[in-house]
Every structure is written in C-alpha cells, then in structure tokens.
Amino acid sequence: MAYGLLSGKKGIIFGALNDMSIAWKVAEKAHEEGARLTLSNTPVALRLGTLEELSEKTGAEIIPADATSLKDVENVLLRSMEIFGGKVDFILHSIGMSSNVRKGLSYDALNYDYFLKTLDISALSFHKLLLLARKHDAISEWGSVVALSYVAAQRTLVGYNDMADAKAMLESIARSFGYIYGRDKKIRVNTISQSPTMTTAGSGIKGIDTLIDFTDRMSPLGNATAEDCANYCVTLFSDLTRKVTMQNLFHDGGFSSMAMSMRAIDQYSKSFEECD
Ligand SMILES: NC(=O)c1ccc[n+]([C@@H]2O[C@H](COP(=O)([O-])OP(=O)(O)OC[C@H]3O[C@@H](n4cnc5c(N)ncnc54)[C@H](O)[C@@H]3O)[C@@H](O)[C@H]2O)c1
C-alpha cells in the first residue's frame, strides 16, 4: 500500500545492480510513494546488471558514474538537477565492494592496494558525494541522505574483512558531515545498518547462508529483508523523520541487541546431540 510519503520529492539512487539489490527495492518503493528519480551505477555494472529494466519501470534516467571519481559524481548531481529542474530531496548511497573479500584474502593477509580501494569505494565515496552536493547546493533544505551499513562496523564478524573498517568509516562520515550539513542547510545524514541480505554483494560474504540463518534465529523479529529496508529508507526520505540525523540506525529485527536467543540455543544444542 502506498501512502504518497514522497509525493513531489526528487531523489538519486546509487547502487542498483539487479532486482536483488537493496537499492533496486528502494527505487521501486520510492517511485510507488510518488518520488521522481535518477539512477546511477558504474559502466561495468550497467553492462553486467539489469538497471535498464528499473529505469523503464520507474521512468528514471540512468547516469553512469564510478563513485570514486569526483568528476563522475559531480556529473550525477548536476545532471539530476537539470532533469528535475531544481534541487534533489534525497539520496541513497548503496555502494560497497572489496577485492580482498572477492579474492578470499584474509584480514591478516590483506592486499593494501585493494584495502585502499575498498575504503575509497565503500566509504570515501560517501564523503565525496556529500562534499560535492554541498558545493553545488544540490539538496533542498530538510533533505535526507542515507547510506547502507552493517553491524560488522561495531562487532567482529568472521569473513567480513576490510569491509568492516569501511563501514566503520562510513558511519563516522555520516556523523561528521551530518553535523556540518545539518548546521548549515538543515539536511539529514544517516546510515542504516541492515540485516544480512542475499544480494550480489551479500553473496560475497563468507558463509552468507549460515550467517542469514543464524541472524534470523537470533533476531526476535527475524531478519529485515531488502523490501523491509526499502520501506525504512522511504520513512527516512520523508518529512516524518525531519529531526533524525547523524545516526546509525539498526534495521535488523533486533539482532544487534541480542546475545543469545532460544531459537539459536535450540539449533546449537542439536550439534551436541549429533556429537553424543
Ligand atoms: N547484502 C547485505 O547483506 C548487506 C547488509 C548490510 C549492508 N549492505 C550494504 O548495502 C549496500 C548495497 O549492497 P547490496 O547488498 O544491495 O548488493 P549489490 O551488489 O546489489 O550492490 C552493491 C552496488 O555497489 C556498486 N558499486 C561497486 N563499486 C562501485 C563504484 N566504484 N562506484 C559506484 N558503484 C559501485 C555495484 O555496482 C552494486 O550496484 C552496500 O553498501 C552493502 O555493503 C548489504
């Protein structure tokens, strides 16, 4: 059911690759709620993914960009303002990549060139986006910027590797820029810390199937799906959350506050039974 929460609003969605992407679901939901959109991803992602389909569905123009390139990101902002005939009201940063994870290099054997690339793509790109948006005064007053994070920023999780450092930096950038942007322009900057989700990026995490099962058993409300995340993003883009900024908002069915649950104990005890 749509509520018209984004009626008349304009937004940029970075990071939809295919229909499993969290950004894809956010774009669909924002469109349903009345927003006009532009979409962005890398030229490679445009070739390998199916963004054209989302573009047709939502009437949104695709503006290719490598999020680490200041020139590309600036172009996304300027072209979006040209299309909308004015400023944007919200932006989703749904971008992450680690070559160390992809190549299976462990945290105690990282390739540092890859590590720097991980930080640039997954965290610094958020700073670049905010800096350029502010420079061009691209976001309306009371606008909202959201990036997607993960609980590995706070808690160690085997296999999440250098992405954990990138997410910690991403969340810190949201706070540091959130202060500046809030003070000067009344613009909100937040991160959403989402449950593990089966997407192209998610499937790169070591043992993702087991992880998804574990977090689901641990969370009183169960894992948050990509669709759930899209609904939450819509509320953060809407006028109903105008005083929420500089926060890392856990959207994980309660997982981040749990230490042990009955459903997880039940499953864990079964492994002892098998040993006996
Ligand atoms: N899937 C999960 O379990 C999970 C959980 C919490 C947070 N997140 C975060 O959600 C976000 C979206 O990931 P997803 O799970 O939807 O996977 P996804 O693979 O669909 O999206 C990742 C996107 O990042 C884009 N990207 C990579 N390098 C880029 C670059 N240089 N410039 C621009 N874009 C680039 C990819 O093309 C892709 O569209 C990421 O930040 C991810 O870390 C995912």
The ligand as an SDF file (V2000), in Angstrom:
LIG
                    3D

 44 48  0  0  0  0  0  0  0  0999 V2000
   23.6110   -7.6220    1.3390 N   0  0  0  0  0  0  0  0  0  0  0  0
   23.8860   -7.4930    2.6210 C   0  0  0  0  0  0  0  0  0  0  0  0
   23.9660   -8.4670    3.3930 O   0  0  0  0  0  0  0  0  0  0  0  0
   24.1080   -6.1070    3.2000 C   0  0  0  0  0  0  0  0  0  0  0  0
   23.9490   -5.8980    4.5870 C   0  0  0  0  0  0  0  0  0  0  0  0
   24.1890   -4.6250    5.1030 C   0  0  0  0  0  0  0  0  0  0  0  0
   24.5960   -3.5920    4.2480 C   0  0  0  0  0  0  0  0  0  0  0  0
   24.7330   -3.8330    2.9050 N   0  0  0  0  0  0  0  0  0  0  0  0
   25.1760   -2.7460    2.0470 C   0  0  0  0  0  0  0  0  0  0  0  0
   24.1560   -2.4150    1.1370 O   0  0  0  0  0  0  0  0  0  0  0  0
   24.7530   -1.7590    0.0190 C   0  0  0  0  0  0  0  0  0  0  0  0
   24.1940   -2.3610   -1.2650 C   0  0  0  0  0  0  0  0  0  0  0  0
   24.6100   -3.6990   -1.4200 O   0  0  0  0  0  0  0  0  0  0  0  0
   23.6420   -4.8740   -1.9040 P   0  0  0  0  0  0  0  0  0  0  0  0
   23.6790   -5.8980   -0.8350 O   0  0  0  0  0  0  0  0  0  0  0  0
   22.3520   -4.3490   -2.3560 O   0  0  0  0  0  0  0  0  0  0  0  0
   24.4850   -5.5050   -3.1100 O   0  0  0  0  0  0  0  0  0  0  0  0
   24.6190   -5.0850   -4.6620 P   0  0  0  0  0  0  0  0  0  0  0  0
   25.7510   -5.9030   -5.1700 O   0  0  0  0  0  0  0  0  0  0  0  0
   23.3260   -5.2310   -5.3370 O   0  0  0  0  0  0  0  0  0  0  0  0
   25.0210   -3.5420   -4.6070 O   0  0  0  0  0  0  0  0  0  0  0  0
   26.3490   -3.0710   -4.4660 C   0  0  0  0  0  0  0  0  0  0  0  0
   26.4910   -1.9810   -5.5010 C   0  0  0  0  0  0  0  0  0  0  0  0
   27.7370   -1.2670   -5.3900 O   0  0  0  0  0  0  0  0  0  0  0  0
   28.0570   -0.8680   -6.7120 C   0  0  0  0  0  0  0  0  0  0  0  0
   29.4480   -0.4270   -6.8330 N   0  0  0  0  0  0  0  0  0  0  0  0
   30.5770   -1.1590   -6.6380 C   0  0  0  0  0  0  0  0  0  0  0  0
   31.6610   -0.4120   -6.9210 N   0  0  0  0  0  0  0  0  0  0  0  0
   31.1980    0.8250   -7.2840 C   0  0  0  0  0  0  0  0  0  0  0  0
   31.8270    2.0280   -7.6830 C   0  0  0  0  0  0  0  0  0  0  0  0
   33.1600    2.1390   -7.7760 N   0  0  0  0  0  0  0  0  0  0  0  0
   31.0390    3.0900   -8.0000 N   0  0  0  0  0  0  0  0  0  0  0  0
   29.6800    3.0090   -7.9330 C   0  0  0  0  0  0  0  0  0  0  0  0
   29.0470    1.9040   -7.5500 N   0  0  0  0  0  0  0  0  0  0  0  0
   29.7890    0.8120   -7.2370 C   0  0  0  0  0  0  0  0  0  0  0  0
   27.7770   -2.1320   -7.5150 C   0  0  0  0  0  0  0  0  0  0  0  0
   27.7680   -1.9170   -8.9240 O   0  0  0  0  0  0  0  0  0  0  0  0
   26.4570   -2.5560   -6.9450 C   0  0  0  0  0  0  0  0  0  0  0  0
   25.3780   -1.9700   -7.6540 O   0  0  0  0  0  0  0  0  0  0  0  0
   26.2700   -1.9010    0.1750 C   0  0  0  0  0  0  0  0  0  0  0  0
   26.7850   -0.7360    0.7720 O   0  0  0  0  0  0  0  0  0  0  0  0
   26.3580   -3.0560    1.1500 C   0  0  0  0  0  0  0  0  0  0  0  0
   27.5790   -3.0870    1.8490 O   0  0  0  0  0  0  0  0  0  0  0  0
   24.4790   -5.0520    2.3620 C   0  0  0  0  0  0  0  0  0  0  0  0
  1  2  1  0
  2  3  2  0
  2  4  1  0
  4  5  1  0
  4 44  2  0
  5  6  2  0
  6  7  1  0
  7  8  2  0
  8  9  1  0
  8 44  1  0
  9 10  1  0
  9 42  1  0
 10 11  1  0
 11 12  1  0
 11 40  1  0
 12 13  1  0
 13 14  1  0
 14 15  2  0
 14 16  1  0
 14 17  1  0
 17 18  1  0
 18 19  2  0
 18 20  1  0
 18 21  1  0
 21 22  1  0
 22 23  1  0
 23 24  1  0
 23 38  1  0
 24 25  1  0
 25 26  1  0
 25 36  1  0
 26 27  1  0
 26 35  1  0
 27 28  2  0
 28 29  1  0
 29 30  1  0
 29 35  2  0
 30 31  1  0
 30 32  2  0
 32 33  1  0
 33 34  2  0
 34 35  1  0
 36 37  1  0
 36 38  1  0
 38 39  1  0
 40 41  1  0
 40 42  1  0
 42 43  1  0
M  CHG  2   8   1  16  -1
M  END
$$$$
